[in-house]
Amino acid sequence: MNPSLSQRVVDRATEEDPEAASAEYGAEFRGDLEIFVSREAIEACVAKGVTVRSPLASIGYRAFVDPSGGSNDAMTLAISHKEDGRAALDCVLERKAPFSPDSVVAEFAALLKVYGVSTVTGDRYAGEWPAERFSAYGIRYAPAELNRSELYLAFLPLVNSGRVHLLDSPRMITQFVGLERRTSRGGRDSIDHAPGGHDDVANAVAGAAWLASASKSFPAHAFTAEASQAFAATMRQRFPDGPGGAMRPPIRMV
């Protein structure tokens, strides 16, 4: 510990958060933190080479958005459905800051309509602006019943039991693997990214998987890496700056 550090500062920090204080000032490993999910568990659910699945008229899709004001965090969208009892991820989009929130909502709304989605679910703590802006583009915004940590905790059993099919997205995998589970002194679990990390993509994917898991199940349909590439090419023509295309630096399909 730094000898010039006031003991009063250390004592106050220890009282507020003993685990964090031990790690910060006592060079001890934190006992309240653990990895949320392993890379092996996530990769076991990934369809290799499939980065996007084309929509089918016979399937009902669900969508989850992680809103952002455009200054710091990315804004992300994930679309999913349920097939043969498993949640299947169909498309994931990320728009990196800085950006105009209205322009991103317009892009997301256009993609939602491609999949026949008229309602998107998102963070209930994002305020009124997501509902107002999505409504302007013909999409209803529904606040999620679960908070961020609860979404991750609902997503984990889907992964561990193999009841979710994920897209081949290195960024998504990295964000899931970077999540940490913290247990409070009261026994309550919270899930979040490590300091300096990000989980915007992971949050949207977990939300979409949660929505799909509670939805009507449809028969499975085969979707190969070749079909994924063909659909991505089609999307590049329809959305030159959006999914599957040679996009502007702030936006990407992950």
C-alpha positions as CSV (number, residue, x, y, z in Angstrom):
1,M,0.0,0.0,0.0
2,N,1.1,3.6,-0.7
3,P,2.6,4.8,2.6
4,S,1.6,8.4,1.8
5,L,-2.1,7.4,1.6
6,S,-4.3,8.6,4.5
7,Q,-5.5,5.7,6.7
8,R,-8.8,7.6,6.9
9,V,-9.2,7.2,3.1
10,V,-8.5,3.5,3.3
11,D,-10.8,3.0,6.3
12,R,-13.7,4.8,4.5
13,A,-13.2,2.8,1.3
14,T,-13.1,-0.4,3.3
15,E,-16.3,0.4,5.0
16,E,-18.0,1.2,1.7
17,D,-16.7,-1.8,-0.3
18,P,-14.3,-4.2,1.5
19,E,-13.5,-6.3,-1.6
20,A,-12.7,-3.3,-3.8
21,A,-10.6,-1.7,-1.1
22,S,-8.6,-4.9,-0.5
23,A,-7.8,-5.1,-4.2
24,E,-7.1,-1.3,-4.5
25,Y,-5.1,-0.7,-1.4
26,G,-4.1,-4.1,0.0
27,A,-2.9,-5.8,-3.2
28,E,-5.3,-8.6,-2.6
29,F,-7.3,-10.6,-5.2
30,R,-11.0,-9.7,-5.2
31,G,-13.1,-12.5,-3.8
32,D,-16.5,-11.0,-4.9
33,L,-15.7,-11.1,-8.6
34,E,-15.7,-14.0,-11.0
35,I,-15.9,-14.6,-14.7
36,F,-19.5,-14.6,-15.8
37,V,-19.2,-17.1,-18.7
38,S,-16.4,-18.9,-20.3
39,R,-15.2,-18.5,-23.9
40,E,-15.7,-22.2,-24.5
41,A,-19.3,-22.1,-23.4
42,I,-20.1,-19.1,-25.7
43,E,-18.2,-20.5,-28.7
44,A,-20.0,-23.8,-28.4
45,C,-23.2,-21.9,-29.2
46,V,-21.8,-20.1,-32.2
47,A,-22.7,-21.1,-35.8
48,K,-19.3,-20.8,-37.5
49,G,-19.2,-18.6,-40.5
50,V,-22.8,-17.4,-40.1
51,T,-22.8,-13.7,-39.4
52,V,-26.5,-12.9,-40.3
53,R,-29.6,-14.9,-41.1
54,S,-32.1,-13.8,-43.7
55,P,-35.7,-13.2,-42.6
56,L,-38.5,-15.7,-43.4
57,A,-42.1,-14.7,-43.8
58,S,-43.2,-17.7,-41.8
59,I,-41.3,-16.8,-38.7
60,G,-42.0,-14.2,-36.0
61,Y,-39.0,-12.2,-34.9
62,R,-38.2,-10.3,-31.7
63,A,-35.7,-7.5,-31.3
64,F,-33.8,-5.8,-28.4
65,V,-32.0,-2.4,-28.6
66,D,-29.4,-1.0,-26.2
67,P,-30.0,2.8,-26.7
68,S,-27.3,5.4,-26.5
69,G,-27.3,9.2,-26.7
70,G,-24.5,9.1,-29.2
71,S,-21.7,10.7,-27.2
72,N,-19.9,7.9,-25.5
73,D,-21.5,4.4,-25.7
74,A,-22.4,2.5,-28.9
75,M,-26.0,1.9,-29.8
76,T,-26.8,-1.8,-30.6
77,L,-29.7,-3.8,-32.0
78,A,-30.2,-7.6,-32.0
79,I,-32.9,-9.6,-33.8
80,S,-33.8,-13.1,-32.9
81,H,-36.4,-15.9,-33.1
82,K,-37.1,-19.2,-31.5
83,E,-36.7,-22.5,-33.4
84,D,-37.2,-26.0,-32.1
85,G,-37.1,-24.7,-28.6
86,R,-33.9,-22.8,-29.0
87,A,-33.3,-19.0,-29.2
88,A,-31.6,-18.2,-32.5
89,L,-29.8,-14.9,-33.2
90,D,-30.5,-13.5,-36.7
91,C,-28.8,-10.1,-36.9
92,V,-26.7,-7.8,-34.7
93,L,-25.9,-4.2,-35.5
94,E,-23.6,-1.8,-33.7
95,R,-23.4,2.0,-34.2
96,K,-20.3,3.5,-32.5
97,A,-20.2,6.9,-30.9
98,P,-20.2,9.7,-31.9
99,F,-23.5,9.6,-33.9
100,S,-26.8,11.3,-34.3
101,P,-29.3,9.2,-32.3
102,D,-32.1,10.0,-34.7
103,S,-30.2,8.8,-37.8
104,V,-29.4,5.5,-36.0
105,V,-33.0,5.0,-34.9
106,A,-34.0,5.5,-38.6
107,E,-31.5,2.9,-39.7
108,F,-32.5,0.4,-37.0
109,A,-36.2,1.0,-37.8
110,A,-35.6,0.2,-41.5
111,L,-33.9,-3.0,-40.6
112,L,-36.6,-4.0,-38.1
113,K,-39.1,-3.7,-40.9
114,V,-37.1,-6.0,-43.1
115,Y,-37.6,-8.7,-40.5
116,G,-41.3,-7.7,-40.0
117,V,-40.7,-6.4,-36.5
118,S,-43.0,-3.7,-35.3
119,T,-42.0,-3.6,-31.6
120,V,-38.5,-3.3,-30.2
121,T,-37.7,-3.9,-26.5
122,G,-35.0,-1.9,-24.7
123,D,-33.7,-0.5,-21.4
124,R,-36.5,1.1,-19.3
125,Y,-34.0,3.5,-17.8
126,A,-33.1,5.1,-21.1
127,G,-35.8,7.8,-20.7
128,E,-38.5,8.9,-23.1
129,W,-36.4,9.6,-26.2
130,P,-36.1,6.1,-27.6
131,A,-39.9,5.6,-27.5
132,E,-40.5,9.0,-29.1
133,R,-37.9,8.5,-31.9
134,F,-38.8,4.9,-32.8
135,S,-42.5,5.9,-32.8
136,A,-41.6,8.5,-35.4
137,Y,-40.4,5.7,-37.7
138,G,-43.3,3.4,-37.1
139,I,-41.8,1.2,-34.4
140,R,-43.1,0.8,-30.9
141,Y,-40.5,0.9,-28.1
142,A,-41.3,-1.4,-25.1
143,P,-39.4,-1.1,-21.9
144,A,-37.8,-4.4,-20.8
145,E,-39.1,-6.1,-17.7
146,L,-35.6,-7.1,-16.7
147,N,-32.6,-4.9,-16.0
148,R,-29.1,-5.5,-17.5
149,S,-27.9,-7.9,-14.8
150,E,-31.2,-9.9,-14.9
151,L,-31.0,-10.2,-18.6
152,Y,-27.5,-11.7,-18.4
153,L,-28.6,-14.1,-15.6
154,A,-31.5,-15.2,-17.8
155,F,-29.2,-15.6,-20.8
156,L,-26.6,-17.8,-19.0
157,P,-28.8,-21.0,-18.7
158,L,-29.5,-20.7,-22.4
159,V,-25.8,-20.9,-23.1
160,N,-25.0,-23.6,-20.6
161,S,-27.8,-25.8,-21.8
162,G,-27.1,-25.2,-25.5
163,R,-30.5,-23.6,-26.0
164,V,-29.2,-20.6,-28.0
165,H,-27.7,-20.3,-31.5
166,L,-25.4,-17.3,-31.8
167,L,-23.9,-15.6,-34.8
168,D,-20.2,-15.7,-35.6
169,S,-19.1,-12.4,-34.1
170,P,-15.7,-12.0,-32.5
171,R,-16.8,-8.7,-30.9
172,M,-19.8,-10.3,-29.3
173,I,-17.8,-13.2,-28.0
174,T,-15.1,-10.9,-26.5
175,Q,-17.8,-8.8,-24.7
176,F,-19.5,-11.8,-23.2
177,V,-16.2,-13.2,-22.0
178,G,-15.2,-9.9,-20.5
179,L,-18.3,-9.8,-18.3
180,E,-17.8,-10.1,-14.5
181,R,-20.2,-11.4,-11.9
182,R,-20.1,-9.6,-8.6
183,T,-21.9,-10.8,-5.5
184,S,-22.8,-8.2,-2.9
185,R,-22.6,-8.8,0.9
186,G,-26.3,-9.4,0.7
187,G,-25.9,-12.2,-1.8
188,R,-27.3,-10.3,-4.8
189,D,-25.5,-10.9,-8.1
190,S,-24.8,-8.1,-10.6
191,I,-23.2,-8.5,-14.0
192,D,-21.2,-5.8,-15.8
193,H,-18.1,-5.3,-17.9
194,A,-14.7,-4.7,-16.4
195,P,-13.5,-1.1,-16.0
196,G,-12.7,0.2,-19.5
197,G,-14.6,-2.5,-21.2
198,H,-17.9,-2.5,-23.2
199,D,-21.0,-4.7,-23.3
200,D,-23.3,-2.9,-25.7
201,V,-23.4,-5.8,-28.2
202,A,-23.6,-8.4,-25.5
203,N,-26.5,-6.6,-23.8
204,A,-28.5,-6.5,-27.0
205,V,-27.8,-10.1,-27.8
206,A,-28.7,-11.3,-24.3
207,G,-31.9,-9.2,-24.5
208,A,-32.9,-10.7,-27.9
209,A,-32.2,-14.2,-26.7
210,W,-34.3,-13.7,-23.6
211,L,-37.2,-12.4,-25.7
212,A,-36.9,-15.3,-28.2
213,S,-36.8,-17.9,-25.4
214,A,-40.2,-16.8,-24.2
215,S,-41.7,-16.7,-27.7
216,K,-43.5,-19.1,-29.9
217,S,-41.2,-21.7,-31.4
218,F,-40.9,-22.3,-35.1
219,P,-39.4,-25.3,-37.1
220,A,-35.7,-25.1,-37.6
221,H,-34.4,-24.1,-41.0
222,A,-30.8,-24.7,-42.1
223,F,-28.7,-21.6,-42.7
224,T,-25.2,-22.0,-44.0
225,A,-22.2,-19.7,-44.1
226,E,-22.7,-19.4,-47.9
227,A,-26.3,-18.3,-47.4
228,S,-25.2,-15.8,-44.8
229,Q,-22.7,-14.3,-47.2
230,A,-25.3,-14.1,-49.9
231,F,-27.8,-12.3,-47.7
232,A,-25.1,-9.9,-46.4
233,A,-24.4,-9.0,-50.0
234,T,-28.1,-8.3,-50.6
235,M,-28.2,-6.1,-47.4
236,R,-25.2,-4.1,-48.7
237,Q,-27.3,-3.1,-51.7
238,R,-30.3,-2.2,-49.6
239,F,-28.4,-0.5,-46.8
240,P,-25.2,0.9,-48.3
241,D,-24.2,2.3,-44.8
242,G,-25.8,-0.4,-42.8
243,P,-25.8,-4.2,-42.3
244,G,-23.3,-6.3,-44.2
245,G,-21.8,-3.4,-46.1
246,A,-18.6,-1.5,-46.4
247,M,-19.9,0.8,-43.7
248,R,-18.9,4.2,-42.4
249,P,-16.5,3.7,-39.5
250,P,-19.0,4.4,-36.7
251,I,-21.5,1.6,-37.8
252,R,-20.9,-2.0,-38.2
253,M,-22.6,-5.4,-38.3
254,V,-20.8,-7.4,-35.7
